[in-house]
C-alpha cells in the first residue's frame, strides 16, 4: 500500500460472497447482453455460483457451456464480481488507491482483470493478464487513453501470487506491483471521476490471445480487494 491513505472499503473473502448487498455477479453494463458479451473477444456467460469463497480466498472457475453465443462461439460459464447494481453501490473516486492480491492463472484462454466501469466508459484497468504472455501485466487508463505493459519475470507468472495496486489520481494514474511503483501515466482521470469495481475471469475468444482448448476448468484466485482514500 502507498503511504498517507486510510482503508475505506474492502473485501477480504473471509465469508461467503454478499450477493445483492455488496456484489452482483449475474450482470454488468459493460456487457452488451448484461450476463454475456460476444463483443471484445470474450466467451463469458456470467454465473454467480462460479465464484466460491474458501479459506479466505475467492476462486473464480470457468467451464464451457452447452450452447453458443450470438457469434456462434461456444460460451463459457464464468465468474464476475461488480459493485454495480448492488444495494451498497460502492464506487471508487478520484484519488483512491485500489489494491488486490491475486494468483495468476495458467489455463489457456484465461483473462483475469480488475477494472472500473460506469456509464459506458470510465474504465481503469488495474491489471489484465493473459497466460500466453506469462510475465506481463497490461495496465490501462481508458479515461484519458494511456496504457503500458509491465514485465517482471520474478513477480508475474502463472500460478504466482502478486499484489497489484493503482492510484487513480486526477493528473496521473499510478500502478504498483508488490508495493513498488512501476508506471505513472501523466494523464489521470480528472477531478470528478467515479466508477464501480469489477473483478472477473474472462475467457479469450482467440482473436488476440489463444482461446481455451478442450473442456478443462480454468481457475483464478483472489485473496483480497481493498480501497484506500
mmCIF file of the C-alpha atoms, coordinates in Angstrom:
data_MODEL
# 
_entry.id   MODEL 
# 
loop_
_atom_site.group_PDB 
_atom_site.id 
_atom_site.type_symbol 
_atom_site.label_atom_id 
_atom_site.label_alt_id 
_atom_site.label_comp_id 
_atom_site.label_asym_id 
_atom_site.label_entity_id 
_atom_site.label_seq_id 
_atom_site.pdbx_PDB_ins_code 
_atom_site.Cartn_x 
_atom_site.Cartn_y 
_atom_site.Cartn_z 
_atom_site.occupancy 
_atom_site.B_iso_or_equiv 
_atom_site.pdbx_formal_charge 
_atom_site.auth_seq_id 
_atom_site.auth_comp_id 
_atom_site.auth_asym_id 
_atom_site.auth_atom_id 
_atom_site.pdbx_PDB_model_num 
ATOM 1   C CA . UNK A 1 1   ? 0.000   0.000   0.000   1.00 0.00 ? 1   UNK A CA 1 
ATOM 2   C CA . UNK A 1 2   ? 1.107   3.576   -0.646  1.00 0.00 ? 2   UNK A CA 1 
ATOM 3   C CA . UNK A 1 3   ? 1.510   5.925   2.304   1.00 0.00 ? 3   UNK A CA 1 
ATOM 4   C CA . UNK A 1 4   ? -0.916  8.589   3.525   1.00 0.00 ? 4   UNK A CA 1 
ATOM 5   C CA . UNK A 1 5   ? -4.120  6.625   2.960   1.00 0.00 ? 5   UNK A CA 1 
ATOM 6   C CA . UNK A 1 6   ? -6.919  5.131   5.069   1.00 0.00 ? 6   UNK A CA 1 
ATOM 7   C CA . UNK A 1 7   ? -8.849  1.978   4.291   1.00 0.00 ? 7   UNK A CA 1 
ATOM 8   C CA . UNK A 1 8   ? -12.390 2.946   3.266   1.00 0.00 ? 8   UNK A CA 1 
ATOM 9   C CA . UNK A 1 9   ? -13.716 -0.300  1.742   1.00 0.00 ? 9   UNK A CA 1 
ATOM 10  C CA . UNK A 1 10  ? -12.571 -3.891  1.479   1.00 0.00 ? 10  UNK A CA 1 
ATOM 11  C CA . UNK A 1 11  ? -13.453 -7.435  0.548   1.00 0.00 ? 11  UNK A CA 1 
ATOM 12  C CA . UNK A 1 12  ? -11.305 -9.926  2.430   1.00 0.00 ? 12  UNK A CA 1 
ATOM 13  C CA . UNK A 1 13  ? -13.113 -13.054 1.195   1.00 0.00 ? 13  UNK A CA 1 
ATOM 14  C CA . UNK A 1 14  ? -13.351 -14.415 4.727   1.00 0.00 ? 14  UNK A CA 1 
ATOM 15  C CA . UNK A 1 15  ? -17.110 -15.009 4.429   1.00 0.00 ? 15  UNK A CA 1 
ATOM 16  C CA . UNK A 1 16  ? -19.389 -16.111 1.574   1.00 0.00 ? 16  UNK A CA 1 
ATOM 17  C CA . UNK A 1 17  ? -19.980 -13.566 -1.185  1.00 0.00 ? 17  UNK A CA 1 
ATOM 18  C CA . UNK A 1 18  ? -22.580 -10.986 -0.112  1.00 0.00 ? 18  UNK A CA 1 
ATOM 19  C CA . UNK A 1 19  ? -24.662 -11.257 -3.269  1.00 0.00 ? 19  UNK A CA 1 
ATOM 20  C CA . UNK A 1 20  ? -27.027 -8.355  -3.786  1.00 0.00 ? 20  UNK A CA 1 
ATOM 21  C CA . UNK A 1 21  ? -25.890 -6.224  -0.884  1.00 0.00 ? 21  UNK A CA 1 
ATOM 22  C CA . UNK A 1 22  ? -22.179 -5.824  -1.734  1.00 0.00 ? 22  UNK A CA 1 
ATOM 23  C CA . UNK A 1 23  ? -21.691 -7.653  -5.008  1.00 0.00 ? 23  UNK A CA 1 
ATOM 24  C CA . UNK A 1 24  ? -23.609 -8.550  -8.155  1.00 0.00 ? 24  UNK A CA 1 
ATOM 25  C CA . UNK A 1 25  ? -22.445 -11.438 -10.315 1.00 0.00 ? 25  UNK A CA 1 
ATOM 26  C CA . UNK A 1 26  ? -25.111 -12.038 -12.943 1.00 0.00 ? 26  UNK A CA 1 
ATOM 27  C CA . UNK A 1 27  ? -24.798 -8.845  -14.980 1.00 0.00 ? 27  UNK A CA 1 
ATOM 28  C CA . UNK A 1 28  ? -22.727 -5.771  -15.780 1.00 0.00 ? 28  UNK A CA 1 
ATOM 29  C CA . UNK A 1 29  ? -23.470 -2.805  -18.027 1.00 0.00 ? 29  UNK A CA 1 
ATOM 30  C CA . UNK A 1 30  ? -20.044 -3.425  -19.601 1.00 0.00 ? 30  UNK A CA 1 
ATOM 31  C CA . UNK A 1 31  ? -21.568 -6.461  -21.387 1.00 0.00 ? 31  UNK A CA 1 
ATOM 32  C CA . UNK A 1 32  ? -23.991 -5.895  -24.253 1.00 0.00 ? 32  UNK A CA 1 
ATOM 33  C CA . UNK A 1 33  ? -26.446 -8.540  -23.054 1.00 0.00 ? 33  UNK A CA 1 
ATOM 34  C CA . UNK A 1 34  ? -25.851 -7.985  -19.348 1.00 0.00 ? 34  UNK A CA 1 
ATOM 35  C CA . UNK A 1 35  ? -24.845 -11.544 -18.490 1.00 0.00 ? 35  UNK A CA 1 
ATOM 36  C CA . UNK A 1 36  ? -22.851 -12.324 -21.619 1.00 0.00 ? 36  UNK A CA 1 
ATOM 37  C CA . UNK A 1 37  ? -20.825 -10.486 -24.187 1.00 0.00 ? 37  UNK A CA 1 
ATOM 38  C CA . UNK A 1 38  ? -19.811 -11.781 -27.629 1.00 0.00 ? 38  UNK A CA 1 
ATOM 39  C CA . UNK A 1 39  ? -18.022 -8.470  -28.182 1.00 0.00 ? 39  UNK A CA 1 
ATOM 40  C CA . UNK A 1 40  ? -14.474 -7.591  -27.187 1.00 0.00 ? 40  UNK A CA 1 
ATOM 41  C CA . UNK A 1 41  ? -13.141 -11.086 -27.963 1.00 0.00 ? 41  UNK A CA 1 
ATOM 42  C CA . UNK A 1 42  ? -14.860 -12.675 -24.925 1.00 0.00 ? 42  UNK A CA 1 
ATOM 43  C CA . UNK A 1 43  ? -16.607 -16.016 -24.394 1.00 0.00 ? 43  UNK A CA 1 
ATOM 44  C CA . UNK A 1 44  ? -18.081 -15.075 -20.996 1.00 0.00 ? 44  UNK A CA 1 
ATOM 45  C CA . UNK A 1 45  ? -21.510 -16.122 -19.722 1.00 0.00 ? 45  UNK A CA 1 
ATOM 46  C CA . UNK A 1 46  ? -21.831 -14.840 -16.163 1.00 0.00 ? 46  UNK A CA 1 
ATOM 47  C CA . UNK A 1 47  ? -22.908 -17.270 -13.462 1.00 0.00 ? 47  UNK A CA 1 
ATOM 48  C CA . UNK A 1 48  ? -22.671 -16.182 -9.789  1.00 0.00 ? 48  UNK A CA 1 
ATOM 49  C CA . UNK A 1 49  ? -22.007 -19.682 -8.440  1.00 0.00 ? 49  UNK A CA 1 
ATOM 50  C CA . UNK A 1 50  ? -18.710 -19.642 -10.343 1.00 0.00 ? 50  UNK A CA 1 
ATOM 51  C CA . UNK A 1 51  ? -17.201 -17.527 -7.551  1.00 0.00 ? 51  UNK A CA 1 
ATOM 52  C CA . UNK A 1 52  ? -16.715 -19.560 -4.368  1.00 0.00 ? 52  UNK A CA 1 
ATOM 53  C CA . UNK A 1 53  ? -15.005 -18.492 -1.133  1.00 0.00 ? 53  UNK A CA 1 
ATOM 54  C CA . UNK A 1 54  ? -12.928 -20.953 0.897   1.00 0.00 ? 54  UNK A CA 1 
ATOM 55  C CA . UNK A 1 55  ? -10.154 -20.398 3.463   1.00 0.00 ? 55  UNK A CA 1 
ATOM 56  C CA . UNK A 1 56  ? -10.039 -16.656 2.808   1.00 0.00 ? 56  UNK A CA 1 
ATOM 57  C CA . UNK A 1 57  ? -9.700  -16.944 -0.965  1.00 0.00 ? 57  UNK A CA 1 
ATOM 58  C CA . UNK A 1 58  ? -12.256 -16.373 -3.728  1.00 0.00 ? 58  UNK A CA 1 
ATOM 59  C CA . UNK A 1 59  ? -11.885 -18.825 -6.594  1.00 0.00 ? 59  UNK A CA 1 
ATOM 60  C CA . UNK A 1 60  ? -13.329 -17.985 -10.000 1.00 0.00 ? 60  UNK A CA 1 
ATOM 61  C CA . UNK A 1 61  ? -13.962 -21.088 -12.125 1.00 0.00 ? 61  UNK A CA 1 
ATOM 62  C CA . UNK A 1 62  ? -14.808 -21.149 -15.826 1.00 0.00 ? 62  UNK A CA 1 
ATOM 63  C CA . UNK A 1 63  ? -16.246 -24.144 -17.693 1.00 0.00 ? 63  UNK A CA 1 
ATOM 64  C CA . UNK A 1 64  ? -17.718 -24.485 -21.192 1.00 0.00 ? 64  UNK A CA 1 
ATOM 65  C CA . UNK A 1 65  ? -21.481 -24.065 -21.658 1.00 0.00 ? 65  UNK A CA 1 
ATOM 66  C CA . UNK A 1 66  ? -23.629 -26.335 -23.817 1.00 0.00 ? 66  UNK A CA 1 
ATOM 67  C CA . UNK A 1 67  ? -24.732 -23.500 -26.085 1.00 0.00 ? 67  UNK A CA 1 
ATOM 68  C CA . UNK A 1 68  ? -23.240 -20.784 -28.244 1.00 0.00 ? 68  UNK A CA 1 
ATOM 69  C CA . UNK A 1 69  ? -23.011 -17.010 -28.160 1.00 0.00 ? 69  UNK A CA 1 
ATOM 70  C CA . UNK A 1 70  ? -24.674 -14.875 -30.838 1.00 0.00 ? 70  UNK A CA 1 
ATOM 71  C CA . UNK A 1 71  ? -21.467 -15.001 -32.896 1.00 0.00 ? 71  UNK A CA 1 
ATOM 72  C CA . UNK A 1 72  ? -21.504 -18.813 -32.929 1.00 0.00 ? 72  UNK A CA 1 
ATOM 73  C CA . UNK A 1 73  ? -18.619 -19.269 -30.492 1.00 0.00 ? 73  UNK A CA 1 
ATOM 74  C CA . UNK A 1 74  ? -19.079 -21.651 -27.555 1.00 0.00 ? 74  UNK A CA 1 
ATOM 75  C CA . UNK A 1 75  ? -19.849 -19.774 -24.348 1.00 0.00 ? 75  UNK A CA 1 
ATOM 76  C CA . UNK A 1 76  ? -18.148 -20.412 -21.030 1.00 0.00 ? 76  UNK A CA 1 
ATOM 77  C CA . UNK A 1 77  ? -19.784 -20.079 -17.627 1.00 0.00 ? 77  UNK A CA 1 
ATOM 78  C CA . UNK A 1 78  ? -17.522 -17.852 -15.565 1.00 0.00 ? 78  UNK A CA 1 
ATOM 79  C CA . UNK A 1 79  ? -17.467 -15.559 -12.546 1.00 0.00 ? 79  UNK A CA 1 
ATOM 80  C CA . UNK A 1 80  ? -17.587 -11.792 -12.155 1.00 0.00 ? 80  UNK A CA 1 
ATOM 81  C CA . UNK A 1 81  ? -17.934 -9.534  -9.126  1.00 0.00 ? 81  UNK A CA 1 
ATOM 82  C CA . UNK A 1 82  ? -19.136 -5.959  -9.572  1.00 0.00 ? 82  UNK A CA 1 
ATOM 83  C CA . UNK A 1 83  ? -20.377 -3.314  -7.177  1.00 0.00 ? 83  UNK A CA 1 
ATOM 84  C CA . UNK A 1 84  ? -22.656 -2.003  -9.934  1.00 0.00 ? 84  UNK A CA 1 
ATOM 85  C CA . UNK A 1 85  ? -26.362 -2.753  -9.249  1.00 0.00 ? 85  UNK A CA 1 
ATOM 86  C CA . UNK A 1 86  ? -25.604 -3.797  -5.657  1.00 0.00 ? 86  UNK A CA 1 
ATOM 87  C CA . UNK A 1 87  ? -27.534 -2.264  -2.761  1.00 0.00 ? 87  UNK A CA 1 
ATOM 88  C CA . UNK A 1 88  ? -24.327 -0.735  -1.429  1.00 0.00 ? 88  UNK A CA 1 
ATOM 89  C CA . UNK A 1 89  ? -23.333 0.569   -4.857  1.00 0.00 ? 89  UNK A CA 1 
ATOM 90  C CA . UNK A 1 90  ? -19.746 1.329   -3.864  1.00 0.00 ? 90  UNK A CA 1 
ATOM 91  C CA . UNK A 1 91  ? -17.728 3.466   -6.287  1.00 0.00 ? 91  UNK A CA 1 
ATOM 92  C CA . UNK A 1 92  ? -14.068 4.432   -6.368  1.00 0.00 ? 92  UNK A CA 1 
ATOM 93  C CA . UNK A 1 93  ? -13.317 8.125   -6.871  1.00 0.00 ? 93  UNK A CA 1 
ATOM 94  C CA . UNK A 1 94  ? -10.514 10.407  -7.950  1.00 0.00 ? 94  UNK A CA 1 
ATOM 95  C CA . UNK A 1 95  ? -7.518  9.963   -5.640  1.00 0.00 ? 95  UNK A CA 1 
ATOM 96  C CA . UNK A 1 96  ? -8.459  6.473   -4.431  1.00 0.00 ? 96  UNK A CA 1 
ATOM 97  C CA . UNK A 1 97  ? -5.923  3.660   -4.298  1.00 0.00 ? 97  UNK A CA 1 
ATOM 98  C CA . UNK A 1 98  ? -7.184  0.202   -5.317  1.00 0.00 ? 98  UNK A CA 1 
ATOM 99  C CA . UNK A 1 99  ? -5.210  -2.889  -4.334  1.00 0.00 ? 99  UNK A CA 1 
ATOM 100 C CA . UNK A 1 100 ? -5.697  -6.618  -4.810  1.00 0.00 ? 100 UNK A CA 1 
ATOM 101 C CA . UNK A 1 101 ? -3.681  -9.756  -4.215  1.00 0.00 ? 101 UNK A CA 1 
ATOM 102 C CA . UNK A 1 102 ? -4.302  -12.456 -6.804  1.00 0.00 ? 102 UNK A CA 1 
ATOM 103 C CA . UNK A 1 103 ? -2.901  -15.752 -8.005  1.00 0.00 ? 103 UNK A CA 1 
ATOM 104 C CA . UNK A 1 104 ? -2.463  -15.512 -11.746 1.00 0.00 ? 104 UNK A CA 1 
ATOM 105 C CA . UNK A 1 105 ? -3.969  -18.378 -13.765 1.00 0.00 ? 105 UNK A CA 1 
ATOM 106 C CA . UNK A 1 106 ? -2.177  -20.787 -16.069 1.00 0.00 ? 106 UNK A CA 1 
ATOM 107 C CA . UNK A 1 107 ? -5.074  -22.079 -18.183 1.00 0.00 ? 107 UNK A CA 1 
ATOM 108 C CA . UNK A 1 108 ? -5.022  -21.264 -21.893 1.00 0.00 ? 108 UNK A CA 1 
ATOM 109 C CA . UNK A 1 109 ? -7.643  -18.620 -22.639 1.00 0.00 ? 109 UNK A CA 1 
ATOM 110 C CA . UNK A 1 110 ? -7.763  -17.192 -19.118 1.00 0.00 ? 110 UNK A CA 1 
ATOM 111 C CA . UNK A 1 111 ? -8.212  -13.423 -18.991 1.00 0.00 ? 111 UNK A CA 1 
ATOM 112 C CA . UNK A 1 112 ? -8.481  -12.167 -15.397 1.00 0.00 ? 112 UNK A CA 1 
ATOM 113 C CA . UNK A 1 113 ? -8.780  -8.464  -14.680 1.00 0.00 ? 113 UNK A CA 1 
ATOM 114 C CA . UNK A 1 114 ? -9.549  -5.848  -12.053 1.00 0.00 ? 114 UNK A CA 1 
ATOM 115 C CA . UNK A 1 115 ? -11.120 -2.787  -13.634 1.00 0.00 ? 115 UNK A CA 1 
ATOM 116 C CA . UNK A 1 116 ? -13.643 0.004   -13.244 1.00 0.00 ? 116 UNK A CA 1 
ATOM 117 C CA . UNK A 1 117 ? -16.745 0.836   -15.272 1.00 0.00 ? 117 UNK A CA 1 
ATOM 118 C CA . UNK A 1 118 ? -19.604 3.346   -15.280 1.00 0.00 ? 118 UNK A CA 1 
ATOM 119 C CA . UNK A 1 119 ? -21.932 4.878   -17.878 1.00 0.00 ? 119 UNK A CA 1 
ATOM 120 C CA . UNK A 1 120 ? -20.321 3.037   -20.766 1.00 0.00 ? 120 UNK A CA 1 
ATOM 121 C CA . UNK A 1 121 ? -16.810 4.245   -20.016 1.00 0.00 ? 121 UNK A CA 1 
ATOM 122 C CA . UNK A 1 122 ? -14.716 5.414   -17.036 1.00 0.00 ? 122 UNK A CA 1 
ATOM 123 C CA . UNK A 1 123 ? -12.547 2.298   -17.375 1.00 0.00 ? 123 UNK A CA 1 
ATOM 124 C CA . UNK A 1 124 ? -9.285  1.997   -15.496 1.00 0.00 ? 124 UNK A CA 1 
ATOM 125 C CA . UNK A 1 125 ? -7.596  -1.393  -15.759 1.00 0.00 ? 125 UNK A CA 1 
ATOM 126 C CA . UNK A 1 126 ? -5.734  -2.085  -12.534 1.00 0.00 ? 126 UNK A CA 1 
ATOM 127 C CA . UNK A 1 127 ? -4.475  -5.101  -14.447 1.00 0.00 ? 127 UNK A CA 1 
ATOM 128 C CA . UNK A 1 128 ? -5.271  -7.543  -17.225 1.00 0.00 ? 128 UNK A CA 1 
ATOM 129 C CA . UNK A 1 129 ? -3.382  -10.801 -17.654 1.00 0.00 ? 129 UNK A CA 1 
ATOM 130 C CA . UNK A 1 130 ? -3.053  -13.492 -20.319 1.00 0.00 ? 130 UNK A CA 1 
ATOM 131 C CA . UNK A 1 131 ? -1.013  -16.656 -19.631 1.00 0.00 ? 131 UNK A CA 1 
ATOM 132 C CA . UNK A 1 132 ? 0.382   -16.679 -23.171 1.00 0.00 ? 132 UNK A CA 1 
ATOM 133 C CA . UNK A 1 133 ? 2.336   -13.586 -22.063 1.00 0.00 ? 133 UNK A CA 1 
ATOM 134 C CA . UNK A 1 134 ? 3.328   -15.217 -18.772 1.00 0.00 ? 134 UNK A CA 1 
ATOM 135 C CA . UNK A 1 135 ? 5.412   -12.404 -17.247 1.00 0.00 ? 135 UNK A CA 1 
ATOM 136 C CA . UNK A 1 136 ? 3.396   -9.409  -18.488 1.00 0.00 ? 136 UNK A CA 1 
ATOM 137 C CA . UNK A 1 137 ? 0.618   -7.272  -16.981 1.00 0.00 ? 137 UNK A CA 1 
ATOM 138 C CA . UNK A 1 138 ? -1.493  -4.933  -19.114 1.00 0.00 ? 138 UNK A CA 1 
ATOM 139 C CA . UNK A 1 139 ? -2.113  -1.573  -17.380 1.00 0.00 ? 139 UNK A CA 1 
ATOM 140 C CA . UNK A 1 140 ? -4.530  0.898   -18.965 1.00 0.00 ? 140 UNK A CA 1 
ATOM 141 C CA . UNK A 1 141 ? -6.258  4.228   -18.432 1.00 0.00 ? 141 UNK A CA 1 
ATOM 142 C CA . UNK A 1 142 ? -9.142  4.296   -20.915 1.00 0.00 ? 142 UNK A CA 1 
ATOM 143 C CA . UNK A 1 143 ? -10.474 7.543   -19.461 1.00 0.00 ? 143 UNK A CA 1 
ATOM 144 C CA . UNK A 1 144 ? -7.606  9.514   -20.987 1.00 0.00 ? 144 UNK A CA 1 
ATOM 145 C CA . UNK A 1 145 ? -6.106  6.988   -23.412 1.00 0.00 ? 145 UNK A CA 1 
ATOM 146 C CA . UNK A 1 146 ? -2.921  5.847   -21.723 1.00 0.00 ? 146 UNK A CA 1 
ATOM 147 C CA . UNK A 1 147 ? -1.636  2.286   -21.464 1.00 0.00 ? 147 UNK A CA 1 
ATOM 148 C CA . UNK A 1 148 ? 1.519   0.303   -20.937 1.00 0.00 ? 148 UNK A CA 1 
ATOM 149 C CA . UNK A 1 149 ? 2.861   -3.195  -20.373 1.00 0.00 ? 149 UNK A CA 1 
ATOM 150 C CA . UNK A 1 150 ? 4.776   -4.181  -17.259 1.00 0.00 ? 150 UNK A CA 1 
ATOM 151 C CA . UNK A 1 151 ? 7.058   -7.201  -17.495 1.00 0.00 ? 151 UNK A CA 1 
ATOM 152 C CA . UNK A 1 152 ? 8.599   -8.820  -14.411 1.00 0.00 ? 152 UNK A CA 1 
ATOM 153 C CA . UNK A 1 153 ? 9.830   -12.408 -14.598 1.00 0.00 ? 153 UNK A CA 1 
ATOM 154 C CA . UNK A 1 154 ? 10.182  -12.605 -10.814 1.00 0.00 ? 154 UNK A CA 1 
ATOM 155 C CA . UNK A 1 155 ? 6.815   -11.162 -9.724  1.00 0.00 ? 155 UNK A CA 1 
ATOM 156 C CA . UNK A 1 156 ? 4.478   -12.018 -12.618 1.00 0.00 ? 156 UNK A CA 1 
ATOM 157 C CA . UNK A 1 157 ? 3.984   -15.637 -13.673 1.00 0.00 ? 157 UNK A CA 1 
ATOM 158 C CA . UNK A 1 158 ? 1.267   -18.305 -13.911 1.00 0.00 ? 158 UNK A CA 1 
ATOM 159 C CA . UNK A 1 159 ? 0.215   -19.705 -10.510 1.00 0.00 ? 159 UNK A CA 1 
ATOM 160 C CA . UNK A 1 160 ? 2.162   -16.954 -8.693  1.00 0.00 ? 160 UNK A CA 1 
ATOM 161 C CA . UNK A 1 161 ? 0.614   -14.680 -6.062  1.00 0.00 ? 161 UNK A CA 1 
ATOM 162 C CA . UNK A 1 162 ? 1.156   -10.978 -6.787  1.00 0.00 ? 162 UNK A CA 1 
ATOM 163 C CA . UNK A 1 163 ? -0.111  -7.736  -5.229  1.00 0.00 ? 163 UNK A CA 1 
ATOM 164 C CA . UNK A 1 164 ? -1.227  -5.106  -7.745  1.00 0.00 ? 164 UNK A CA 1 
ATOM 165 C CA . UNK A 1 165 ? -2.374  -1.583  -6.935  1.00 0.00 ? 165 UNK A CA 1 
ATOM 166 C CA . UNK A 1 166 ? -3.485  1.550   -8.755  1.00 0.00 ? 166 UNK A CA 1 
ATOM 167 C CA . UNK A 1 167 ? -3.881  5.133   -7.581  1.00 0.00 ? 167 UNK A CA 1 
ATOM 168 C CA . UNK A 1 168 ? -6.461  6.931   -9.708  1.00 0.00 ? 168 UNK A CA 1 
ATOM 169 C CA . UNK A 1 169 ? -5.087  10.458  -9.480  1.00 0.00 ? 169 UNK A CA 1 
ATOM 170 C CA . UNK A 1 170 ? -6.651  13.489  -11.115 1.00 0.00 ? 170 UNK A CA 1 
ATOM 171 C CA . UNK A 1 171 ? -3.484  14.246  -13.098 1.00 0.00 ? 171 UNK A CA 1 
ATOM 172 C CA . UNK A 1 172 ? -1.812  10.841  -13.186 1.00 0.00 ? 172 UNK A CA 1 
ATOM 173 C CA . UNK A 1 173 ? -2.749  7.195   -12.709 1.00 0.00 ? 173 UNK A CA 1 
ATOM 174 C CA . UNK A 1 174 ? -0.016  5.184   -10.956 1.00 0.00 ? 174 UNK A CA 1 
ATOM 175 C CA . UNK A 1 175 ? 0.389   1.406   -10.896 1.00 0.00 ? 175 UNK A CA 1 
ATOM 176 C CA . UNK A 1 176 ? 2.193   -0.617  -8.223  1.00 0.00 ? 176 UNK A CA 1 
ATOM 177 C CA . UNK A 1 177 ? 3.373   -4.244  -8.206  1.00 0.00 ? 177 UNK A CA 1 
ATOM 178 C CA . UNK A 1 178 ? 4.262   -5.789  -4.855  1.00 0.00 ? 178 UNK A CA 1 
ATOM 179 C CA . UNK A 1 179 ? 4.405   -2.306  -3.334  1.00 0.00 ? 179 UNK A CA 1 
ATOM 180 C CA . UNK A 1 180 ? 6.719   -0.728  -5.901  1.00 0.00 ? 180 UNK A CA 1 
ATOM 181 C CA . UNK A 1 181 ? 5.535   1.879   -8.396  1.00 0.00 ? 181 UNK A CA 1 
ATOM 182 C CA . UNK A 1 182 ? 6.027   0.571   -11.926 1.00 0.00 ? 182 UNK A CA 1 
ATOM 183 C CA . UNK A 1 183 ? 4.194   3.145   -14.042 1.00 0.00 ? 183 UNK A CA 1 
ATOM 184 C CA . UNK A 1 184 ? 2.767   6.680   -13.930 1.00 0.00 ? 184 UNK A CA 1 
ATOM 185 C CA . UNK A 1 185 ? 0.790   7.794   -16.981 1.00 0.00 ? 185 UNK A CA 1 
ATOM 186 C CA . UNK A 1 186 ? 0.819   11.585  -16.501 1.00 0.00 ? 186 UNK A CA 1 
ATOM 187 C CA . UNK A 1 187 ? -2.783  11.918  -17.708 1.00 0.00 ? 187 UNK A CA 1 
ATOM 188 C CA . UNK A 1 188 ? -5.000  10.869  -14.789 1.00 0.00 ? 188 UNK A CA 1 
ATOM 189 C CA . UNK A 1 189 ? -8.788  10.642  -14.548 1.00 0.00 ? 189 UNK A CA 1 
ATOM 190 C CA . UNK A 1 190 ? -9.732  14.251  -13.842 1.00 0.00 ? 190 UNK A CA 1 
ATOM 191 C CA . UNK A 1 191 ? -11.122 15.759  -10.623 1.00 0.00 ? 191 UNK A CA 1 
ATOM 192 C CA . UNK A 1 192 ? -14.687 14.401  -10.694 1.00 0.00 ? 192 UNK A CA 1 
ATOM 193 C CA . UNK A 1 193 ? -14.229 10.807  -11.844 1.00 0.00 ? 193 UNK A CA 1 
ATOM 194 C CA . UNK A 1 194 ? -16.005 7.851   -10.210 1.00 0.00 ? 194 UNK A CA 1 
ATOM 195 C CA . UNK A 1 195 ? -16.756 4.257   -11.223 1.00 0.00 ? 195 UNK A CA 1 
ATOM 196 C CA . UNK A 1 196 ? -17.806 0.821   -9.998  1.00 0.00 ? 196 UNK A CA 1 
ATOM 197 C CA . UNK A 1 197 ? -15.371 -2.021  -9.358  1.00 0.00 ? 197 UNK A CA 1 
ATOM 198 C CA . UNK A 1 198 ? -15.210 -5.209  -11.429 1.00 0.00 ? 198 UNK A CA 1 
ATOM 199 C CA . UNK A 1 199 ? -13.075 -8.260  -10.609 1.00 0.00 ? 199 UNK A CA 1 
ATOM 200 C CA . UNK A 1 200 ? -13.550 -11.113 -13.028 1.00 0.00 ? 200 UNK A CA 1 
ATOM 201 C CA . UNK A 1 201 ? -12.254 -14.026 -15.038 1.00 0.00 ? 201 UNK A CA 1 
ATOM 202 C CA . UNK A 1 202 ? -12.962 -13.595 -18.745 1.00 0.00 ? 202 UNK A CA 1 
ATOM 203 C CA . UNK A 1 203 ? -12.168 -16.116 -21.488 1.00 0.00 ? 203 UNK A CA 1 
ATOM 204 C CA . UNK A 1 204 ? -10.416 -15.036 -24.668 1.00 0.00 ? 204 UNK A CA 1 
ATOM 205 C CA . UNK A 1 205 ? -12.121 -15.897 -27.949 1.00 0.00 ? 205 UNK A CA 1 
ATOM 206 C CA . UNK A 1 206 ? -8.882  -16.261 -29.907 1.00 0.00 ? 206 UNK A CA 1 
ATOM 207 C CA . UNK A 1 207 ? -8.565  -13.006 -31.831 1.00 0.00 ? 207 UNK A CA 1 
ATOM 208 C CA . UNK A 1 208 ? -5.739  -11.508 -29.777 1.00 0.00 ? 208 UNK A CA 1 
ATOM 209 C CA . UNK A 1 209 ? -4.913  -14.337 -27.369 1.00 0.00 ? 209 UNK A CA 1 
ATOM 210 C CA . UNK A 1 210 ? -5.488  -18.100 -27.595 1.00 0.00 ? 210 UNK A CA 1 
ATOM 211 C CA . UNK A 1 211 ? -8.961  -19.365 -26.760 1.00 0.00 ? 211 UNK A CA 1 
ATOM 212 C CA . UNK A 1 212 ? -9.450  -22.233 -24.294 1.00 0.00 ? 212 UNK A CA 1 
ATOM 213 C CA . UNK A 1 213 ? -8.817  -25.680 -25.702 1.00 0.00 ? 213 UNK A CA 1 
ATOM 214 C CA . UNK A 1 214 ? -10.899 -28.626 -24.531 1.00 0.00 ? 214 UNK A CA 1 
ATOM 215 C CA . UNK A 1 215 ? -13.201 -28.551 -21.517 1.00 0.00 ? 215 UNK A CA 1 
ATOM 216 C CA . UNK A 1 216 ? -10.755 -28.437 -18.594 1.00 0.00 ? 216 UNK A CA 1 
ATOM 217 C CA . UNK A 1 217 ? -11.951 -25.875 -15.999 1.00 0.00 ? 217 UNK A CA 1 
ATOM 218 C CA . UNK A 1 218 ? -9.931  -22.662 -15.752 1.00 0.00 ? 218 UNK A CA 1 
ATOM 219 C CA . UNK A 1 219 ? -9.461  -21.018 -12.349 1.00 0.00 ? 219 UNK A CA 1 
ATOM 220 C CA . UNK A 1 220 ? -8.308  -17.698 -10.927 1.00 0.00 ? 220 UNK A CA 1 
ATOM 221 C CA . UNK A 1 221 ? -7.876  -16.827 -7.220  1.00 0.00 ? 221 UNK A CA 1 
ATOM 222 C CA . UNK A 1 222 ? -8.165  -13.563 -5.278  1.00 0.00 ? 222 UNK A CA 1 
ATOM 223 C CA . UNK A 1 223 ? -7.088  -13.042 -1.664  1.00 0.00 ? 223 UNK A CA 1 
ATOM 224 C CA . UNK A 1 224 ? -8.490  -9.555  -1.091  1.00 0.00 ? 224 UNK A CA 1 
ATOM 225 C CA . UNK A 1 225 ? -9.614  -6.316  -2.722  1.00 0.00 ? 225 UNK A CA 1 
ATOM 226 C CA . UNK A 1 226 ? -9.143  -3.033  -0.822  1.00 0.00 ? 226 UNK A CA 1 
ATOM 227 C CA . UNK A 1 227 ? -9.680  0.648   -1.476  1.00 0.00 ? 227 UNK A CA 1 
ATOM 228 C CA . UNK A 1 228 ? -7.828  3.415   0.367   1.00 0.00 ? 228 UNK A CA 1 
ATOM 229 C CA . UNK A 1 229 ? -8.508  7.145   0.353   1.00 0.00 ? 229 UNK A CA 1 
# 
